[in-house]
Amino acid sequence: MVEEMDNKRSKLHELGFQVGILERGERNSITDVTDVSVGHSTIIAGEGELKPGFGPIRTGVTVVKPHSGNIYRDKVLASSYVFNGYGKTTGLVQVEELGTIESYIGLTNTLNISKVTDALLDYHLEKNPDIGIKTSTINIVVGECHDGYLNDIQGRHVQKIHVLDAIENASSDFEEGSVGAGTGMSALGYKGGIGSSSRVIKDEEIEYVLGTLVLSNFGRKNDLTILGHNFAKFIEESEKEETSKIEDGSIIIVIATNAPLNARQLNRLAKRTPLGLANTGSYGSHGSGDVAIVFSTENKIDHDSKEKTKSMTIVNENTKVFRDLLRAVVETTEEAIINSLLKATTIIGRDNNKKEAISIEKVKEILSK
């Protein structure tokens, strides 16, 4: 069950606040990077007592499309970084070895990793029938967080039809909050889920965009920090958590940019994500799976190319542009996490477990002090 909130669910900049100093993109979203799109499929069914395998269901899948073409044929340069490895992902070993991503990026819950991987594999095989026969196999990339507090996670309710639906409805104008993979997620004591943010990097005639999308599902209410304000002292006694029931949780961070960067440079960007994560109250707990996946839409790698060499332009690291790209990672990671809270709606899940959406009015009041 989703409870509608009286107050409008707004992103941080819509409340008149911003993380950092860099200019936001037009949508303040990962899709400010040209041709990147995001799609969701949300599954909500049943209520009351948990019956493993049957419900209640509060889950879904989110798909990030690095570009609108055939991603297997035109791979994007990429890298990843595992801040804390208590997580289950597919495909990151090859991403680190070859420095490319050749599939859409799937996000879901922990026990649905294999199902989403299989569905994405089916999709890409249909688009590329020569895979594994006349050419190489394909590396599918999927990340996860654990939504079992609200969802019948053992039911593994995400099916191929849901993955295909997320692919089909992917667009530049996508929802954030309690949708798709974020439906059953909780973060920093409140309802979490999908959040996004972007920054524009300019220097004379050069202009690039970097955007971040998060699947947030980590942390404790007492640790929540927004723009330097720790919310612990503002929590009413009735709102405090039972620490024995708190799980460490996880976060998947997906970053896109149109800046021409090679895989090593993208890895340097990925390593900055924990700084933004820490600014919201995370300390990288023992059981938290904190994973960043970063790609550039420039300098695509043609799968069928027979050229013996490839020339490409990349950003000079000894420049303000590269320094601002590093800053943009920190700013957008932090702001995307905050947006995942601000856009989420209250959800009642299995066994009537409930995760409240954070109060927009309270956030405005605290940040205005």
Secondary structure in CASP SS format (residue, H / E / C, confidence):
PFRMAT SS
TARGET T0000
AUTHOR 0000-0000-0000
METHOD secondary structure of the structure
MODEL  1
M C 1.00
V E 1.00
E E 1.00
E C 1.00
M C 1.00
D C 1.00
N C 1.00
K C 1.00
R C 1.00
S C 1.00
K C 1.00
L H 1.00
H H 1.00
E H 1.00
L H 1.00
G C 1.00
F C 1.00
Q C 1.00
V C 1.00
G C 1.00
I C 1.00
L C 1.00
E E 1.00
R C 1.00
G C 1.00
E C 1.00
R C 1.00
N C 1.00
S C 1.00
I H 1.00
T H 1.00
D H 1.00
V C 1.00
T C 1.00
D C 1.00
V C 1.00
S E 1.00
V E 1.00
G E 1.00
H E 1.00
S E 1.00
T E 1.00
I E 1.00
I E 1.00
A E 1.00
G C 1.00
E C 1.00
G E 1.00
E C 1.00
L C 1.00
K E 1.00
P C 1.00
G C 1.00
F C 1.00
G E 1.00
P C 1.00
I E 1.00
R E 1.00
T E 1.00
G E 1.00
V E 1.00
T E 1.00
V E 1.00
V E 1.00
K E 1.00
P C 1.00
H C 1.00
S C 1.00
G C 1.00
N C 1.00
I C 1.00
Y C 1.00
R C 1.00
D E 1.00
K E 1.00
V E 1.00
L E 1.00
A E 1.00
S E 1.00
S E 1.00
Y E 1.00
V E 1.00
F E 1.00
N E 1.00
G E 1.00
Y C 1.00
G C 1.00
K C 1.00
T C 1.00
T E 1.00
G C 1.00
L H 1.00
V H 1.00
Q H 1.00
V H 1.00
E H 1.00
E H 1.00
L H 1.00
G C 1.00
T E 1.00
I E 1.00
E C 1.00
S C 1.00
Y C 1.00
I E 1.00
G E 1.00
L E 1.00
T E 1.00
N E 1.00
T H 1.00
L H 1.00
N H 1.00
I H 1.00
S H 1.00
K H 1.00
V H 1.00
T H 1.00
D H 1.00
A H 1.00
L H 1.00
L H 1.00
D H 1.00
Y H 1.00
H H 1.00
L H 1.00
E H 1.00
K H 1.00
N C 1.00
P C 1.00
D C 1.00
I E 1.00
G C 1.00
I C 1.00
K C 1.00
T E 1.00
S C 1.00
T C 1.00
I C 1.00
N C 1.00
I C 1.00
V E 1.00
V E 1.00
G E 1.00
E E 1.00
C E 1.00
H C 1.00
D C 1.00
G C 1.00
Y C 1.00
L C 1.00
N C 1.00
D C 1.00
I H 1.00
Q H 1.00
G H 1.00
R C 1.00
H C 1.00
V C 1.00
Q C 1.00
K H 1.00
I H 1.00
H H 1.00
V H 1.00
L H 1.00
D H 1.00
A H 1.00
I H 1.00
E H 1.00
N C 1.00
A C 1.00
S E 1.00
S C 1.00
D C 1.00
F C 1.00
E C 1.00
E C 1.00
G E 1.00
S C 1.00
V C 1.00
G H 1.00
A H 1.00
G H 1.00
T C 1.00
G C 1.00
M C 1.00
S E 1.00
A E 1.00
L C 1.00
G C 1.00
Y E 1.00
K E 1.00
G C 1.00
G E 1.00
I E 1.00
G E 1.00
S E 1.00
S E 1.00
S E 1.00
R E 1.00
V E 1.00
I E 1.00
K E 1.00
D E 1.00
E C 1.00
E C 1.00
I E 1.00
E E 1.00
Y E 1.00
V E 1.00
L E 1.00
G E 1.00
T E 1.00
L E 1.00
V E 1.00
L E 1.00
S E 1.00
N E 1.00
F E 1.00
G C 1.00
R C 1.00
K H 1.00
N H 1.00
D H 1.00
L C 1.00
T E 1.00
I E 1.00
L C 1.00
G C 1.00
H E 1.00
N E 1.00
F C 1.00
A H 1.00
K H 1.00
F H 1.00
I C 1.00
E C 1.00
E H 1.00
S H 1.00
E H 1.00
K C 1.00
E C 1.00
E C 1.00
T H 1.00
S H 1.00
K H 1.00
I C 1.00
E C 1.00
D C 1.00
G E 1.00
S E 1.00
I E 1.00
I E 1.00
I E 1.00
V E 1.00
I E 1.00
A E 1.00
T E 1.00
N C 1.00
A C 1.00
P C 1.00
L C 1.00
N C 1.00
A H 1.00
R H 1.00
Q H 1.00
L H 1.00
N H 1.00
R H 1.00
L H 1.00
A H 1.00
K C 1.00
R C 1.00
T H 1.00
P H 1.00
L H 1.00
G H 1.00
L H 1.00
A H 1.00
N H 1.00
T C 1.00
G C 1.00
S C 1.00
Y C 1.00
G C 1.00
S C 1.00
H C 1.00
G C 1.00
S C 1.00
G E 1.00
D E 1.00
V E 1.00
A E 1.00
I E 1.00
V E 1.00
F E 1.00
S E 1.00
T E 1.00
E E 1.00
N E 1.00
K E 1.00
I E 1.00
D E 1.00
H C 1.00
D C 1.00
S C 1.00
K C 1.00
E C 1.00
K C 1.00
T C 1.00
K C 1.00
S C 1.00
M C 1.00
T C 1.00
I C 1.00
V C 1.00
N C 1.00
E C 1.00
N C 1.00
T C 1.00
K H 1.00
V H 1.00
F H 1.00
R H 1.00
D H 1.00
L H 1.00
L H 1.00
R H 1.00
A H 1.00
V H 1.00
V H 1.00
E H 1.00
T H 1.00
T H 1.00
E H 1.00
E H 1.00
A H 1.00
I H 1.00
I H 1.00
N H 1.00
S H 1.00
L H 1.00
L H 1.00
K C 1.00
A C 1.00
T C 1.00
T E 1.00
I E 1.00
I E 1.00
G C 1.00
R E 1.00
D C 1.00
N C 1.00
N C 1.00
K E 1.00
K E 1.00
E C 1.00
A C 1.00
I C 1.00
S C 1.00
I H 1.00
E H 1.00
K H 1.00
V H 1.00
K H 1.00
E H 1.00
I H 1.00
L H 1.00
S C 1.00
K C 1.00
END
